[in-house]
């Protein structure tokens, strides 16, 4: 079932005669549990047309590098296979996505696209809606509850969004069955790259090569589902109690796949629904649904989501009041990037990021807080944290990442006890790590990862 709330016309042009229905697949890079794809198939079946899928591969995506592109291309190889199994051909065009979509729209009866929440993603879709010669429809498939249905404004915190989404779960937390394709597009001749040639396609791109691809994560919906099954069986039990323990790594490892649209949050949530461990399911759903959709709410409704000015007024005011406070240490961005601080726990977190493209969720919070403490100004700290986040994380440049960095500076939080440097922004320190966790075990785990590289 595709709920009407997920479907949004982007222009008022009609469907027309064409060779195919174009599914412009730019965010939801998967062949299953994809509302936009299923809507495109339904439209094509009604018009007795095939579906052609398109992905526009630009080598100028802001802050993306070899690490991100390798994971993306692995996912495109995988989804091209999944689409072919359904009778749909993928056109992988080395071209700016919005330009590729407008070009293929010339022969399309209509265009169906998925939804992105970041500024550039929205600009792309506006361009296609304005320039395509046919109807363009956006179908939301990367949130459990459609964004505007959940809230029509920027939410203050999880506490204000949670009841709104909770009321919607019985309606939207339902399976999405695949629609049979009545006319396939496999015999059509479409220009583009061969998605199976991952290494050749990666080598052809003019991109930043200073951040190498990682072996810890392989892209694609097949690998995403394997990791989901492993998580449900092995780490969902005990998740509520153990997820914050850095030494155990008792987490899902699904955030890179969610970022690249290689797995649906709906599919993940439903896979966790039947667990007998209710507290663990609720803790996981809090992260997957409430917190993740709060992040989408932030970047959609706050135009300054990637700037210091997008932080709450109260946190900027208290940080301003403590601007001149002496810092316990000052480190340059280069020193931080090389994990050259006095703090072995922070250094381990930074090494985990550079080695694997991920970091334990609790350590992400500590990591960001310390950058604030060790920078000469809060504005510079924000820029540094966001730059490192987007450069090294596989799931950087994501609503969750923008929100996570902003949280370290007070977003979606409340004032706490006043301290030097932080003012009333929440403070974290190494003593807290030692008191709560086996933090030395975490350092040993990262040491072992580095030794095995």
Secondary structure, DSSP 8 states (H G I E B T S, - for coil): ---GGGEEESS-------SEEEEE-SS---SSS-HHHHHHHHHHHHTT-EEEEEEE--TT-TT-BHHHHHHHHHHHHHHHHHHHHTT-EEEEESS-HHHHHHHHHTTEEEEEE----SHHHHHHHHHHHHH-SSEEEEE--SSSS-HHHH-SS--SSHHHHHHHHHTTHHHH---------SS--TT----SB-TT-HHHHHHHS--B-SS---SS---SHHHHHHHHHHIIIIISTTHHHHTT-TTTT-S---HHHHHTTSS-HHHHHHHHHT-S-HHHHHHHHIIIIIIHHHHHHHHHH-TTTTSGGGS-HHHHHHHHHTTTS--S----HHHHHTT-SS-HHHHHHHHHHHHHS---HHHHHHHHHHHHHTSSSHHHHHHHHHHHHHHH-TT-SSHHHHHHHHHHTTTT----S-BTTTBTS----HHHHHHHS-HHHHHHHHHHHHHH-
